[in-house]
């Protein structure tokens, strides 16, 4: 049973890493694209908000998976706080996208 737990922990850790790397790469891509558009003085629609929302969704997926690995209440509170902040950001981005349309 301990071996299964270790294998599951390893798989979850790898998945969390992949989701978080994907989210960070998307955020960096969006930032670079935004700087380019700012320099070129291009007026862009809210496509960057969609990409940012997708990035935050990947980061939230990583947080949800991390809850499986939690062993103490302190870790639970930290992950819950991070999850709540990221969820609020997603809500505000959705609200902003609706306002632009």
N, CA, C and O atoms as a Tinker XYZ file with bonds, in Angstrom:
   404  protein
     1  N      0.821000   -1.190000    0.000000    73     2
     2  CA     0.000000    0.000000    0.000000    64     1     3
     3  C      0.866000    1.256000    0.000000    63     2     4     5
     4  O      0.531000    2.258000   -0.631000    81     3
     5  N      1.975000    1.184000    0.712000    73     3     6
     6  CA     2.897000    2.331000    0.774000    64     5     7
     7  C      3.509000    2.625000   -0.591000    63     6     8     9
     8  O      3.740000    3.785000   -0.932000    81     7
     9  N      3.770000    1.589000   -1.365000    73     7    10
    10  CA     4.342000    1.760000   -2.697000    64     9    11
    11  C      3.353000    2.487000   -3.605000    63    10    12    13
    12  O      3.742000    3.370000   -4.369000    81    11
    13  N      2.078000    2.116000   -3.520000    73    11    14
    14  CA     1.050000    2.774000   -4.325000    64    13    15
    15  C      0.959000    4.252000   -3.951000    63    14    16    17
    16  O      0.814000    5.110000   -4.822000    81    15
    17  N      1.044000    4.543000   -2.664000    73    15    18
    18  CA     0.998000    5.936000   -2.197000    64    17    19
    19  C      2.181000    6.723000   -2.749000    63    18    20    21
    20  O      2.016000    7.862000   -3.186000    81    19
    21  N      3.356000    6.134000   -2.732000    73    19    22
    22  CA     4.542000    6.803000   -3.261000    64    21    23
    23  C      4.436000    7.043000   -4.766000    63    22    24    25
    24  O      4.813000    8.110000   -5.251000    81    23
    25  N      3.930000    6.068000   -5.497000    73    23    26
    26  CA     3.764000    6.211000   -6.945000    64    25    27
    27  C      2.741000    7.302000   -7.247000    63    26    28    29
    28  O      2.953000    8.134000   -8.129000    81    27
    29  N      1.630000    7.294000   -6.511000    73    27    30
    30  CA     0.605000    8.310000   -6.696000    64    29    31
    31  C      1.147000    9.703000   -6.367000    63    30    32    33
    32  O      0.856000   10.664000   -7.079000    81    31
    33  N      1.918000    9.814000   -5.312000    73    31    34
    34  CA     2.530000   11.098000   -4.953000    64    33    35
    35  C      3.474000   11.588000   -6.041000    63    34    36    37
    36  O      3.501000   12.779000   -6.351000    81    35
    37  N      4.240000   10.686000   -6.617000    73    35    38
    38  CA     5.159000   11.046000   -7.690000    64    37    39
    39  C      4.394000   11.525000   -8.928000    63    38    40    41
    40  O      4.755000   12.533000   -9.534000    81    39
    41  N      3.346000   10.804000   -9.294000    73    39    42
    42  CA     2.543000   11.185000  -10.464000    64    41    43
    43  C      1.897000   12.550000  -10.247000    63    42    44    45
    44  O      1.892000   13.386000  -11.149000    81    43
    45  N      1.357000   12.774000   -9.059000    73    43    46
    46  CA     0.722000   14.061000   -8.760000    64    45    47
    47  C      1.753000   15.175000   -8.772000    63    46    48    49
    48  O      1.486000   16.256000   -9.296000    81    47
    49  N      2.915000   14.932000   -8.208000    73    47    50
    50  CA     3.966000   15.955000   -8.197000    64    49    51
    51  C      4.385000   16.338000   -9.613000    63    50    52    53
    52  O      4.577000   17.517000   -9.911000    81    51
    53  N      4.526000   15.352000  -10.473000    73    51    54
    54  CA     4.888000   15.623000  -11.878000    64    53    55
    55  C      3.774000   16.398000  -12.576000    63    54    56    57
    56  O      4.047000   17.343000  -13.316000    81    55
    57  N      2.519000   16.003000  -12.344000    73    55    58
    58  CA     1.392000   16.696000  -12.969000    64    57    59
    59  C      1.310000   18.146000  -12.499000    63    58    60    61
    60  O      1.075000   19.048000  -13.302000    81    59
    61  N      1.504000   18.370000  -11.198000    73    59    62
    62  CA     1.496000   19.737000  -10.657000    64    61    63
    63  C      2.596000   20.558000  -11.317000    63    62    64    65
    64  O      2.369000   21.705000  -11.701000    81    63
    65  N      3.766000   19.989000  -11.447000    73    63    66
    66  CA     4.885000   20.692000  -12.076000    64    65    67
    67  C      4.565000   21.050000  -13.529000    63    66    68    69
    68  O      4.843000   22.166000  -13.967000    81    67
    69  N      3.988000   20.118000  -14.270000    73    67    70
    70  CA     3.634000   20.369000  -15.672000    64    69    71
    71  C      2.591000   21.473000  -15.773000    63    70    72    73
    72  O      2.721000   22.373000  -16.603000    81    71
    73  N      1.550000   21.415000  -14.928000    73    71    74
    74  CA     0.513000   22.444000  -14.967000    64    73    75
    75  C      1.070000   23.819000  -14.603000    63    74    76    77
    76  O      0.735000   24.817000  -15.242000    81    75
    77  N      1.911000   23.870000  -13.584000    73    75    78
    78  CA     2.465000   25.157000  -13.165000    64    77    79
    79  C      3.428000   25.720000  -14.206000    63    78    80    81
    80  O      3.419000   26.925000  -14.460000    81    79
    81  N      4.246000   24.882000  -14.805000    73    79    82
    82  CA     5.149000   25.351000  -15.874000    64    81    83
    83  C      4.340000   25.871000  -17.053000    63    82    84    85
    84  O      4.673000   26.908000  -17.627000    81    83
    85  N      3.277000   25.154000  -17.420000    73    83    86
    86  CA     2.423000   25.600000  -18.520000    64    85    87
    87  C      1.801000   26.958000  -18.211000    63    86    88    89
    88  O      1.778000   27.841000  -19.069000    81    87
    89  N      1.302000   27.127000  -16.998000    73    87    90
    90  CA     0.721000   28.404000  -16.605000    64    89    91
    91  C      1.721000   29.540000  -16.640000    63    90    92    93
    92  O      1.406000   30.625000  -17.127000    81    91
    93  N      2.915000   29.310000  -16.135000    73    91    94
    94  CA     3.953000   30.340000  -16.119000    64    93    95
    95  C      4.388000   30.701000  -17.533000    63    94    96    97
    96  O      4.581000   31.876000  -17.844000    81    95
    97  N      4.542000   29.700000  -18.384000    73    95    98
    98  CA     4.933000   29.965000  -19.776000    64    97    99
    99  C      3.866000   30.804000  -20.475000    63    98   100   101
   100  O      4.194000   31.735000  -21.212000    81    99
   101  N      2.605000   30.483000  -20.252000    73    99   102
   102  CA     1.526000   31.268000  -20.856000    64   101   103
   103  C      1.524000   32.709000  -20.345000    63   102   104   105
   104  O      1.295000   33.638000  -21.119000    81   103
   105  N      1.775000   32.900000  -19.062000    73   103   106
   106  CA     1.825000   34.255000  -18.503000    64   105   107
   107  C      2.995000   35.031000  -19.104000    63   106   108   109
   108  O      2.842000   36.198000  -19.467000    81   107
   109  N      4.156000   34.395000  -19.212000    73   107   110
   110  CA     5.315000   35.057000  -19.812000    64   109   111
   111  C      5.035000   35.404000  -21.267000    63   110   112   113
   112  O      5.342000   36.510000  -21.712000    81   111
   113  N      4.451000   34.460000  -22.014000    73   111   114
   114  CA     4.104000   34.705000  -23.411000    64   113   115
   115  C      3.156000   35.893000  -23.535000    63   114   116   117
   116  O      3.340000   36.750000  -24.400000    81   115
   117  N      2.157000   35.943000  -22.683000    73   115   118
   118  CA     1.189000   37.039000  -22.714000    64   117   119
   119  C      1.861000   38.365000  -22.383000    63   118   120   121
   120  O      1.570000   39.385000  -23.007000    81   119
   121  N      2.754000   38.352000  -21.407000    73   119   122
   122  CA     3.472000   39.578000  -21.051000    64   121   123
   123  C      4.359000   40.080000  -22.175000    63   122   124   125
   124  O      4.372000   41.277000  -22.464000    81   123
   125  N      5.096000   39.190000  -22.808000    73   123   126
   126  CA     5.964000   39.572000  -23.929000    64   125   127
   127  C      5.127000   40.106000  -25.088000    63   126   128   129
   128  O      5.481000   41.109000  -25.707000    81   127
   129  N      4.027000   39.437000  -25.372000    73   127   130
   130  CA     3.130000   39.882000  -26.437000    64   129   131
   131  C      2.543000   41.262000  -26.099000    63   130   132   133
   132  O      2.408000   42.111000  -26.979000    81   131
   133  N      2.200000   41.477000  -24.844000    73   131   134
   134  CA     1.682000   42.774000  -24.427000    64   133   135
   135  C      2.709000   43.882000  -24.568000    63   134   136   137
   136  O      2.383000   44.985000  -25.008000    81   135
   137  N      3.952000   43.593000  -24.196000    73   135   138
   138  CA     5.028000   44.586000  -24.354000    64   137   139
   139  C      5.246000   44.896000  -25.825000    63   138   140   141
   140  O      5.426000   46.057000  -26.194000    81   139
   141  N      5.233000   43.875000  -26.666000    73   139   142
   142  CA     5.391000   44.084000  -28.110000    64   141   143
   143  C      4.268000   44.971000  -28.651000    63   142   144   145
   144  O      4.520000   45.912000  -29.403000    81   143
   145  N      3.043000   44.668000  -28.270000    73   143   146
   146  CA     1.908000   45.470000  -28.737000    64   145   147
   147  C      1.979000   46.903000  -28.207000    63   146   148   149
   148  O      1.574000   47.841000  -28.893000    81   147
   149  N      2.489000   47.068000  -27.001000    73   147   150
   150  CA     2.638000   48.408000  -26.432000    64   149   151
   151  C      3.674000   49.210000  -27.207000    63   150   152   153
   152  O      3.473000   50.392000  -27.485000    81   151
   153  N      4.784000   48.562000  -27.553000    73   151   154
   154  CA     5.836000   49.245000  -28.308000    64   153   155
   155  C      5.329000   49.601000  -29.701000    63   154   156   157
   156  O      5.585000   50.701000  -30.190000    81   155
   157  N      4.613000   48.684000  -30.344000    73   155   158
   158  CA     4.082000   48.924000  -31.690000    64   157   159
   159  C      2.817000   49.790000  -31.659000    63   158   160   161
   160  O      2.295000   50.171000  -32.707000    81   159
   161  N      2.333000   50.095000  -30.458000    73   159   162
   162  CA     1.120000   50.903000  -30.251000    64   161   163
   163  C     -0.084000   50.292000  -30.955000    63   162   164   165
   164  O     -0.899000   50.993000  -31.554000    81   163
   165  N     -0.175000   48.971000  -30.867000    73   163   166
   166  CA    -1.308000   48.257000  -31.438000    64   165   167
   167  C     -2.442000   48.230000  -30.419000    63   166   168   169
   168  O     -2.217000   48.031000  -29.225000    81   167
   169  N     -3.640000   48.430000  -30.898000    73   167   170
   170  CA    -4.816000   48.268000  -30.056000    64   169   171
   171  C     -5.250000   46.820000  -30.194000    63   170   172   173
   172  O     -5.607000   46.378000  -31.286000    81   171
   173  N     -5.221000   46.085000  -29.106000    73   171   174
   174  CA    -5.562000   44.667000  -29.176000    64   173   175
   175  C     -6.858000   44.415000  -28.418000    63   174   176   177
   176  O     -7.149000   45.083000  -27.426000    81   175
   177  N     -7.634000   43.446000  -28.892000    73   175   178
   178  CA    -8.837000   43.067000  -28.146000    64   177   179
   179  C     -8.449000   42.298000  -26.888000    63   178   180   181
   180  O     -7.270000   42.216000  -26.542000    81   179
   181  N     -9.412000   41.752000  -26.228000    73   179   182
   182  CA    -9.141000   41.089000  -24.938000    64   181   183
   183  C     -8.595000   39.676000  -25.106000    63   182   184   185
   184  O     -8.813000   38.834000  -24.236000    81   183
   185  N     -7.888000   39.392000  -26.209000    73   183   186
   186  CA    -7.286000   38.062000  -26.389000    64   185   187
   187  C     -6.281000   37.758000  -25.289000    63   186   188   189
   188  O     -6.152000   36.610000  -24.863000    81   187
   189  N     -5.567000   38.783000  -24.828000    73   187   190
   190  CA    -4.576000   38.553000  -23.784000    64   189   191
   191  C     -5.257000   38.140000  -22.486000    63   190   192   193
   192  O     -4.680000   37.394000  -21.696000    81   191
   193  N     -6.481000   38.618000  -22.257000    73   191   194
   194  CA    -7.211000   38.205000  -21.059000    64   193   195
   195  C     -7.571000   36.726000  -21.120000    63   194   196   197
   196  O     -7.538000   36.032000  -20.104000    81   195
   197  N     -7.912000   36.248000  -22.300000    73   195   198
   198  CA    -8.247000   34.832000  -22.457000    64   197   199
   199  C     -7.023000   33.961000  -22.188000    63   198   200   201
   200  O     -7.115000   32.922000  -21.535000    81   199
   201  N     -5.880000   34.401000  -22.702000    73   199   202
   202  CA    -4.647000   33.637000  -22.471000    64   201   203
   203  C     -4.272000   33.666000  -20.998000    63   202   204   205
   204  O     -3.846000   32.652000  -20.445000    81   203
   205  N     -4.428000   34.821000  -20.358000    73   203   206
   206  CA    -4.137000   34.933000  -18.926000    64   205   207
   207  C     -5.090000   34.066000  -18.117000    63   206   208   209
   208  O     -4.682000   33.429000  -17.146000    81   207
   209  N     -6.340000   34.039000  -18.508000    73   207   210
   210  CA    -7.321000   33.195000  -17.838000    64   209   211
   211  C     -6.958000   31.720000  -17.976000    63   210   212   213
   212  O     -7.081000   30.952000  -17.022000    81   211
   213  N     -6.516000   31.333000  -19.157000    73   211   214
   214  CA    -6.081000   29.954000  -19.375000    64   213   215
   215  C     -4.875000   29.619000  -18.497000    63   214   216   217
   216  O     -4.805000   28.539000  -17.910000    81   215
   217  N     -3.931000   30.550000  -18.413000    73   215   218
   218  CA    -2.749000   30.336000  -17.571000    64   217   219
   219  C     -3.140000   30.160000  -16.110000    63   218   220   221
   220  O     -2.636000   29.266000  -15.430000    81   219
   221  N     -4.037000   31.011000  -15.631000    73   219   222
   222  CA    -4.465000   30.894000  -14.243000    64   221   223
   223  C     -5.245000   29.608000  -14.003000    63   222   224   225
   224  O     -5.198000   29.048000  -12.908000    81   223
   225  N     -5.952000   29.142000  -15.008000    73   223   226
   226  CA    -6.655000   27.871000  -14.881000    64   225   227
   227  C     -5.667000   26.726000  -14.698000    63   226   228   229
   228  O     -5.895000   25.832000  -13.884000    81   227
   229  N     -4.568000   26.750000  -15.453000    73   227   230
   230  CA    -3.533000   25.725000  -15.268000    64   229   231
   231  C     -2.932000   25.803000  -13.863000    63   230   232   233
   232  O     -2.677000   24.775000  -13.235000    81   231
   233  N     -2.708000   27.022000  -13.377000    73   231   234
   234  CA    -2.158000   27.170000  -12.033000    64   233   235
   235  C     -3.144000   26.669000  -10.975000    63   234   236   237
   236  O     -2.735000   26.061000   -9.985000    81   235
   237  N     -4.429000   26.920000  -11.179000    73   235   238
   238  CA    -5.440000   26.408000  -10.248000    64   237   239
   239  C     -5.502000   24.883000  -10.276000    63   238   240   241
   240  O     -5.688000   24.248000   -9.238000    81   239
   241  N     -5.348000   24.297000  -11.461000    73   239   242
   242  CA    -5.311000   22.834000  -11.543000    64   241   243
   243  C     -4.173000   22.272000  -10.697000    63   242   244   245
   244  O     -4.333000   21.264000  -10.008000    81   243
   245  N     -3.034000   22.931000  -10.760000    73   243   246
   246  CA    -1.905000   22.502000   -9.946000    64   245   247
   247  C     -2.205000   22.590000   -8.462000    63   246   248   249
   248  O     -1.827000   21.704000   -7.694000    81   247
   249  N     -2.889000   23.666000   -8.050000    73   247   250
   250  CA    -3.242000   23.823000   -6.638000    64   249   251
   251  C     -4.230000   22.749000   -6.190000    63   250   252   253
   252  O     -4.109000   22.213000   -5.089000    81   251
   253  N     -5.198000   22.438000   -7.036000    73   251   254
   254  CA    -6.172000   21.405000   -6.684000    64   253   255
   255  C     -5.473000   20.062000   -6.500000    63   254   256   257
   256  O     -5.764000   19.328000   -5.556000    81   255
   257  N     -4.558000   19.746000   -7.400000    73   255   258
   258  CA    -3.826000   18.481000   -7.264000    64   257   259
   259  C     -2.930000   18.470000   -6.033000    63   258   260   261
   260  O     -2.729000   17.422000   -5.420000    81   259
   261  N     -2.393000   19.621000   -5.670000    73   259   262
   262  CA    -1.531000   19.687000   -4.487000    64   261   263
   263  C     -2.283000   19.363000   -3.209000    63   262   264   265
   264  O     -1.680000   18.913000   -2.235000    81   263
   265  N     -3.589000   19.585000   -3.198000    73   263   266
   266  CA    -4.355000   19.294000   -1.987000    64   265   267
   267  C     -4.313000   17.814000   -1.625000    63   266   268   269
   268  O     -4.504000   17.455000   -0.463000    81   267
   269  N     -4.067000   16.958000   -2.605000    73   267   270
   270  CA    -3.981000   15.525000   -2.334000    64   269   271
   271  C     -2.743000   15.211000   -1.503000    63   270   272   273
   272  O     -2.737000   14.262000   -0.719000    81   271
   273  N     -1.697000   16.009000   -1.679000    73   271   274
   274  CA    -0.428000   15.745000   -1.004000    64   273   275
   275  C     -0.306000   16.409000    0.364000    63   274   276   277
   276  O      0.704000   16.230000    1.044000    81   275
   277  N     -1.301000   17.159000    0.773000    73   275   278
   278  CA    -1.234000   17.910000    2.029000    64   277   279
   279  C     -1.213000   16.959000    3.222000    63   278   280   281
   280  O     -1.969000   15.989000    3.281000    81   279
   281  N     -0.320000   17.265000    4.181000    73   279   282
   282  CA    -0.200000   16.412000    5.353000    64   281   283
   283  C     -0.471000   17.151000    6.657000    63   282   284   285
   284  O     -0.686000   16.511000    7.687000    81   283
   285  N     -0.465000   18.497000    6.640000    73   283   286
   286  CA    -0.720000   19.262000    7.866000    64   285   287
   287  C     -1.757000   20.342000    7.586000    63   286   288   289
   288  O     -2.024000   20.692000    6.436000    81   287
   289  N     -2.339000   20.864000    8.673000    73   287   290
   290  CA    -3.322000   21.928000    8.532000    64   289   291
   291  C     -2.681000   23.225000    8.048000    63   290   292   293
   292  O     -3.321000   23.995000    7.332000    81   291
   293  N     -1.439000   23.478000    8.424000    73   291   294
   294  CA    -0.750000   24.678000    7.930000    64   293   295
   295  C     -0.643000   24.654000    6.410000    63   294   296   297
   296  O     -0.894000   25.660000    5.747000    81   295
   297  N     -0.273000   23.515000    5.871000    73   295   298
   298  CA    -0.204000   23.377000    4.410000    64   297   299
   299  C     -1.575000   23.568000    3.783000    63   298   300   301
   300  O     -1.702000   24.187000    2.727000    81   299
   301  N     -2.594000   23.039000    4.434000    73   299   302
   302  CA    -3.955000   23.188000    3.928000    64   301   303
   303  C     -4.361000   24.658000    3.868000    63   302   304   305
   304  O     -4.947000   25.098000    2.879000    81   303
   305  N     -4.053000   25.425000    4.921000    73   303   306
   306  CA    -4.410000   26.839000    4.944000    64   305   307
   307  C     -3.653000   27.629000    3.884000    63   306   308   309
   308  O     -4.213000   28.530000    3.260000    81   307
   309  N     -2.400000   27.299000    3.683000    73   307   310
   310  CA    -1.598000   27.988000    2.667000    64   309   311
   311  C     -2.157000   27.702000    1.276000    63   310   312   313
   312  O     -2.350000   28.625000    0.484000    81   311
   313  N     -2.414000   26.443000    0.977000    73   311   314
   314  CA    -2.951000   26.088000   -0.338000    64   313   315
   315  C     -4.346000   26.690000   -0.524000    63   314   316   317
   316  O     -4.673000   27.160000   -1.613000    81   315
   317  N     -5.164000   26.680000    0.519000    73   315   318
   318  CA    -6.510000   27.263000    0.420000    64   317   319
   319  C     -6.431000   28.764000    0.147000    63   318   320   321
   320  O     -7.215000   29.290000   -0.642000    81   319
   321  N     -5.501000   29.450000    0.785000    73   319   322
   322  CA    -5.330000   30.886000    0.550000    64   321   323
   323  C     -4.883000   31.180000   -0.874000    63   322   324   325
   324  O     -5.412000   32.079000   -1.528000    81   323
   325  N     -3.908000   30.419000   -1.347000    73   323   326
   326  CA    -3.427000   30.598000   -2.726000    64   325   327
   327  C     -4.548000   30.295000   -3.718000    63   326   328   329
   328  O     -4.730000   31.019000   -4.696000    81   327
   329  N     -5.292000   29.232000   -3.463000    73   327   330
   330  CA    -6.401000   28.865000   -4.344000    64   329   331
   331  C     -7.453000   29.972000   -4.367000    63   330   332   333
   332  O     -7.960000   30.328000   -5.431000    81   331
   333  N     -7.781000   30.514000   -3.198000    73   331   334
   334  CA    -8.791000   31.574000   -3.128000    64   333   335
   335  C     -8.344000   32.818000   -3.891000    63   334   336   337
   336  O     -9.135000   33.415000   -4.621000    81   335
   337  N     -7.085000   33.211000   -3.727000    73   335   338
   338  CA    -6.579000   34.382000   -4.450000    64   337   339
   339  C     -6.609000   34.163000   -5.957000    63   338   340   341
   340  O     -7.034000   35.047000   -6.701000    81   339
   341  N     -6.171000   33.018000   -6.408000    73   339   342
   342  CA    -6.172000   32.742000   -7.851000    64   341   343
   343  C     -7.592000   32.651000   -8.386000    63   342   344   345
   344  O     -7.865000   33.099000   -9.500000    81   343
   345  N     -8.501000   32.075000   -7.601000    73   343   346
   346  CA    -9.899000   31.997000   -8.038000    64   345   347
   347  C    -10.506000   33.395000   -8.154000    63   346   348   349
   348  O    -11.260000   33.661000   -9.089000    81   347
   349  N    -10.189000   34.286000   -7.220000    73   347   350
   350  CA   -10.672000   35.671000   -7.300000    64   349   351
   351  C    -10.143000   36.372000   -8.540000    63   350   352   353
   352  O    -10.872000   37.109000   -9.204000    81   351
   353  N     -8.889000   36.144000   -8.847000    73   351   354
   354  CA    -8.312000   36.757000  -10.049000    64   353   355
   355  C     -9.039000   36.254000  -11.292000    63   354   356   357
   356  O     -9.332000   37.036000  -12.197000    81   355
   357  N     -9.331000   34.954000  -11.343000    73   355   358
   358  CA   -10.063000   34.395000  -12.484000    64   357   359
   359  C    -11.442000   35.037000  -12.590000    63   358   360   361
   360  O    -11.885000   35.363000  -13.691000    81   359
   361  N    -12.118000   35.220000  -11.475000    73   359   362
   362  CA   -13.444000   35.850000  -11.479000    64   361   363
   363  C    -13.355000   37.273000  -12.012000    63   362   364   365
   364  O    -14.174000   37.675000  -12.839000    81   363
   365  N    -12.370000   38.041000  -11.547000    73   363   366
   366  CA   -12.233000   39.418000  -12.009000    64   365   367
   367  C    -11.864000   39.494000  -13.488000    63   366   368   369
   368  O    -12.321000   40.394000  -14.193000    81   367
   369  N    -11.054000   38.571000  -13.959000    73   367   370
   370  CA   -10.710000   38.565000  -15.385000    64   369   371
   371  C    -11.954000   38.251000  -16.218000    63   370   372   373
   372  O    -12.189000   38.882000  -17.249000    81   371
   373  N    -12.750000   37.276000  -15.771000    73   371   374
   374  CA   -13.996000   36.979000  -16.483000    64   373   375
   375  C    -14.916000   38.204000  -16.507000    63   374   376   377
   376  O    -15.527000   38.508000  -17.531000    81   375
   377  N    -15.008000   38.888000  -15.397000    73   375   378
   378  CA   -15.845000   40.090000  -15.308000    64   377   379
   379  C    -15.324000   41.166000  -16.271000    63   378   380   381
   380  O    -16.108000   41.815000  -16.964000    81   379
   381  N    -14.012000   41.351000  -16.310000    73   379   382
   382  CA   -13.406000   42.329000  -17.195000    64   381   383
   383  C    -13.666000   41.982000  -18.666000    63   382   384   385
   384  O    -13.944000   42.868000  -19.475000    81   383
   385  N    -13.575000   40.696000  -19.008000    73   383   386
   386  CA   -13.829000   40.276000  -20.389000    64   385   387
   387  C    -15.282000   40.556000  -20.769000    63   386   388   389
   388  O    -15.549000   40.973000  -21.896000    81   387
   389  N    -16.215000   40.337000  -19.860000    73   387   390
   390  CA   -17.618000   40.615000  -20.147000    64   389   391
   391  C    -17.853000   42.102000  -20.311000    63   390   392   393
   392  O    -18.695000   42.509000  -21.111000    81   391
   393  N    -17.113000   42.932000  -19.557000    73   391   394
   394  CA   -17.271000   44.373000  -19.652000    64   393   395
   395  C    -16.758000   44.900000  -21.006000    63   394   396   397
   396  O    -17.305000   45.859000  -21.550000    81   395
   397  N    -15.712000   44.269000  -21.537000    73   395   398
   398  CA   -15.138000   44.714000  -22.808000    64   397   399
   399  C    -16.009000   44.324000  -24.001000    63   398   400   401
   400  O    -15.942000   44.953000  -25.057000    81   399
   401  N    -16.818000   43.295000  -23.829000    73   399   402
   402  CA   -17.690000   42.887000  -24.940000    64   401   403
   403  C    -18.934000   43.674000  -24.818000    63   402   404
   404  O    -19.842000   43.523000  -25.634000    81   403
